[in-house]
Amino acid sequence: MNNPAGREQAFELDRADLLAPLRSEYHIPRLADGTDSVYLCGHSLGLQPKATAGILTAELDSWAQRGVAGHFDSARPWLSYHEQLAAGLAQLTGAKPMEVVAMNSLSVNLHLMLVSFYNPTAERHQILIEKRAFPSDRYAVESQILQRGFDPADSLLEIAPRSGEATVTTEDVCEAIELHGKRIATVVLPGVQYLNGQRFDIATITDCAHRHGCIVGWDLAHAIGNTPLELHDWNADFAVWCSYKYLNAGPGAIGGCFVHERHAHATQLPRFAGWWGQQKSTRFAMPEDFTAIPGAEGWQISNPPVLAAAPLIASLDLFGKTTMAALRAKSIALTAYLESSLHLLAPQSITVLTPRDPDERGCQLSLRLQVEPARAREIHIELERRGFICDWREPDVIRAAPVPMYNTFTDVWRFATELAHQVKMATFT
């Protein structure tokens, strides 16, 4: 399936792409013959910025040369390392610097937030989540309910897509909140759903939940660095994220957290306290009484893991070279090109589960192949063997994410052509 017209169109789109130079800032995994792979797995693990190694090496050198003095006498003092990430994270989340902090991992941060923002009573004790929430979120929410002495069978409220549909509508979410609002303590939903790639309407859902007295938190694992966010203006109570997907900070990278400034001085909220959340002016006096730093920093437990935070500096520097508006525009163009190419090449053989409306998705398209599930799995394996790196989710979904930071329209054309070819082969054999 050559499709030379499609190839030329892809080349033309790449030539006109103002963000194209950013690709050279990343390491693209290579095949045995030395050619670049088609990497469409940034929704799972983003690619490594080339500047990462230098920043990590600088911290290792500082440790080797200075020892403990690196906390204070270093190009990037370790004592305030997380503070150097606040401005970049605030820009990406549409927050004030005091509302964000780099710390821990996503699931740890979700637990810390629920300690403070899930305060059930006999009348209001439910947590609303989506039925197909990422397992770690479900585990965290269910365990928090159990810790408070409630039964998940009664206190875990799940919302699912309508029969025969792949996504949950904003209307259905708000209808569930309106129906059960007096019993819902906290709403925890994804900014972008991990399996189908649906982008949730954070502003509308947050407003609806607040009108019914609910606290609202967001899992931004698949949203930050992918879609524009305005958490402060959207009035979210809290949000958590990881940094190894679209933030390209590497496996095990430091996560992050947002707490709206209206909670900055909410000392009445319960929290798990740690010495890095203690007021900076008295932290090293080691006082017995805990006084939280105002803002998101007050939820810190321990000093930041420098070697897990350093790669995020390299990544945020690259985000600083462009804007989320520019990235979003290219993302919309890439996914539209992928969708139209698949429709042209395999109109009856591939179903796109992700919403067609660009406002309702990020850069991921979730694809269901109209072949036997076992054959669909074989197609994914064959794609990877040929250098097309996407991922597989049981029982029958291939997720592909053309990331505007480093993917090209040629990547998209090559993937669509190869996938359509493999599906055709599977259909006729």
N, C-alpha and C positions, 0 to 999 in steps of 0.2 A: 504494500500500500504506500506508494511513493508520495502522492499528493504534492507535486512540485509547486503548484500555486499556493498551497498553504505554507510551504517552506519559505517561499519568497515573501509572503505577507509577514511571516514571523521575523524574517531578517529586516524588513522595512520598519516594523514596530520597534525592534531592538535598536536600529540606527537612530530612531527619533526619541529614544528613552533617555531623559535627562538624568535619571538615577543610575544608569548603566555603570558609571565608574565605581559605584559602591561595591559591586561584585568583586573587584580586584582586591578589596580589603579583607576578603574571607578566604580560608582554605576550603577548596571544593574537593571532596573525596574523589580519588582517581581510580580508574580501572587498571587492570594488569597491563594493558597496552599503552598506558600513560595518558589516555584521554579522560576528560572530566566525566564523572557520572552525572545523571540527571537527578539531583537531590530535591525531593519534594516531601521531606519529612521534618521540616522545621516546627511543625505542630507537636513533635515528640522530642526532638533534640535539635536545637539550632546549631548552625555551623560556627566554627571557631574564627573569631577575628584574628588577623595576622598579628595585631599588636598585643594579643594576650600573652604570648610567651615572654615578651620583653618586660611586661609589667610584673608577671609572676617571678621572673628571674631577678628583677630589682628588689622584690620583697625578700626573696631567698638570700640575696647578697647582703641586704640590710641586716637580716638575722645573723648571717655568718660574721659580718664585720662589726656589728654593734651589740648583738645580744639583746638584753632587756632594754637597752637604751633606745632601740628602734621604736618603742612606744612613744617616745617624745622627739628624738633626734633622727628624723628620717625624711626623705622627700615627701612621703605620705605617712605622717605619724599614725601608728597603729591605734593609739588611744582614741583618736577621733575618726577612724577609718570609715565607719558607717555614715558619718556626717558628710563625707565627700560624695556620697551617692544620693543624698536627699534631693538636691536640685534637679538632677536628671530624672529621678523617679517621680518627683512632683510634676514635672512637665509632661511625662508620659501618662500620668493618671489624672491630670487636670486638678491637681491638689495644691495646697500650700505646703512649703517644705516642712513645717511643723506637723503636718498631718500624715507624713509618710516616714517609714523607717525600714532599713534593710536589716533583717534578722531571721534566724532560724530557717525552717523549711515551711512550705505551705501548710501541711497538716498540723505541725506544731503551732503555727500561728492561728490556724482555725480553732484549735483547742483553747488557746489563750484568749481569743476573742469571745468564744462562747462562754468561758468562765465569767466574763464581764457582761456580755450582752444577751445571755439566755438566763433570765431570772424568772422561772416558772412559779405560778401560783395555782391554787386548786381550780380557779376558774380559767386561767390563761396559761396553758402549759405546752401547747403544741409547737413544733417546728415544721414549717412548710419547706419541702424540698421537691425536686423533680424525681419522678419514679426511676429514671435511668441516670441518676447522678453518678459521678465518678465514684467508684467503690470507697476510696479513702474518705471522701466527704460523708458518705452515708455512714461508714463506721464511726467517724468522729461524732456525728450528730446523734447517732443511736447510743453511743457510749455516754455522751453528756446527759441524755435523757435518763439513762439508767443511774448515773451518778447522783442525780437529783431525786431519785426515789420514784420515778414515774415509769410507766410501761410503754415501750415504743409502739405496741399494738394500738394504743389509744393516743399517744402523744406525737407520733411520727405521721405527719400528714403529707401524702405524696400526690403530685399532679402528673398526669400522663397525657400524651397526645390522644386526640380523638381516634376512634376506631378507623383503621385504614390510613392514618396519617403518620408522618414521620416526626413532626415537630409540635411543640406546644405553642398555642397562640397567646399573645399578650392578653387578649380578651378572656381566655380561659383562666389564666393566672389571676387576673384581677377578679374574675367571678368567684374563684375559690377563696380569695382573700375576703371578698365581701360576704360570702356565705359563712365562712368559719372565723372571721376576724376577731370576734370576742374571745375565741379560744386560742388564737395564734399568738405566741409570745415573740417568736423570731422567724424571719424568712431568710433562707440561705439558698441562693440560686447562682448559676454560672453566668458570667458575662458572655461567654461563648460556650455552647455545649460541646463536650469533647468528642462525642460519637458522630453527631450529624452536622456539626459546624454551625448550628443556629446561633445567631446573635440576639441576645435578649434586650428588650427595651428597658434599660436600667432606670432611666428617669421616670417613665410612666409607672412601672411596677413599684418603685420606691415610694413615689407620691401616693399611690393607691394604698400601700401597706401602712404608711404613716397616718393616713386619714382614718385608719382602723386601729391605731394605737400599737402597731407592731414595730419591732426593731428589724432593720434590714441589713444583711451582709451579703457580700458578693465574692465568689471564687473567680479570680481573674486569670487563672493559669493560661487559658487559651485566648484571652482578650488583650492583656497588656503587651504593647509592642505590635499588636495586630490591628486593633481598631482604635479610633479616637475615644478618649475617656474624659469625662468632666465630673469626677466624683464629688468635688466640693459643691459645684452648682447643682448637681443631681441630688445632693443631700443624703447620700448613702451614709449609714452609721459606721460601717466598717467594711473592709475588703482585705483579701489576702491573695498572694500569688507566688509562683515559683519564677525562677529567672533562667531556666535552662531551655525553654522553648523559644518563643519569639524574641526574648532578650539575649539569647546567644551567649550565656555566661558559663556554659559547660555543665557536665554531670555533677550533681551534688552542690551546685552553686547556691549561694545564700538566697533566701526568699525575701518577701517583703510584706508590709502591712500598711493599711490606711485606717486612720481613726479620725472622723470628722472633728473639726476644731470645737464644735459645741460640746464635745465630751472631753476637751483638753484638761479641764480642771475638775472633772467628775470624780472626786476622791471617794464618793459614796459607793461607786461601783466596786464590786468584788473583783479581785485580780490575783493572779499568782505573781508575787513580787520577787524580784531578784536585784542584785546590787547594781547592775548596769542601768536599771530603771530609776535608781536613786538620784536625787538632785545632784547635779555635777559639782556644785559648790561644796557639798559635804560628803561626796562619795568616798573619798580617800581618808576622811576622818573616821570612817567605819561606825556611824551612829547605830544605835540599837533600833531606833524608830525609823520606819520607812516613809519617805516623802517622795512621791512620784514626780518625775520630770513632767511638766505640762506637755501635752501632745502625745503623738504616737510613740516617741522615745520612752515614755513612762511605762510601756508594756514590755520593755526589754528585760530579759532575764540575765544574760551573760554578755561579756564583751564579744565583739564580732569575730568570726573566724576569718582572719585576714586572707589566707590562701584560697578560701572559697568565695571571698568578696572581690579580690583583685581582678578576675576576668570581667566582672560587671563594669568596672571602670572603662576597660577597652570597649565594651559594647555600647555603653552610654555615650562615649565620645563619638561613635559612629552615628548614633541617633541625633547627636548634636550637629551633624553635618547636613541634616535635612530636616523635614518637618513631618509630623504625622499626617498632615493634609496631603503632602506629596506622596507619601508612602501609601496612603489610603486610595488615592486616585489610581496609582499603578496597580494596587491590589485588586481593585474593582475591574480594571482592564484585563488583568491576567486571568482572573476567574471567569470573566465573561468570554474570553478567548478560549479557555479550556472547555467551558460548557458548550459553546457553539461548535467547536471542533469535534467534540464527542457526538454532538447531535448530527453533524454532517457525516461523520465517518461510521457511526454505529447507532443510528436513530432508534432502533428497536431493541438493542442489546444491552444498553447501560442506562440505569435509572439514577439520577442525581437526587440524593436524599436531602441535601442542603437546600434551604429556601432559594428560589430564583431571584427574589428581590435583593439587590446588592445591599440595601440597608439592613437586611436581616441575616447577613452572613459576614464572616471575615474572609481570610484568604484560603480557607480549607473547603474542598468539595469532598463529600462522602459519596462513594459510588457503589451501587449494588449491581452486580453483573447478572444478566438474565441467562445463567447457565446453572448446572447442578452445583451445589455448594462445594463439593469436593473438587470440581473442575475450576471453580472460582479461586480456591486456595492454590491450586496448581498454577493458575495464571499469575497470581501474585509472586509465587516463587520464581517463575520464569522471568517476570519483569525484573526482579532483583538480580537474577543471574545475568541479565543483559545490561545491568547498570542503571536501572530505574528504581530509585530508592524512595518508596512510599511505605505505608504500613497496612497491616491486616487486623481487622477486629472481628472476632467471632460473632455470628456464624458466617457472615457473607459480605462484609463491608471493607472496601479499600478506601483509605483516606489519603488524599493527595493535597499538598499545600504549596502552591507557588508563592514563595515569600518575596515581597517586592525588594527587600534589601539585596538579595543575591540571585534570585531566579530571573530567567529571561523568557521572552516569548518563544524563542527557539526551544528552550526546555519544554515548554508546554506543548508545542507542536510535535516534538519528538515523542513525548509521553503519550499524547492522544493517539498518534499514529500507531505506535507500538501496541497500546492497549486494545485499540479497535482491531488490529491484526490478530492479536492473541484470542480475543473473544470470537472472531470469525472462525479461526482455526478450531476452537473448542466446540463451536456450534455445528460444524460440518464433519466432525470426527467422532 
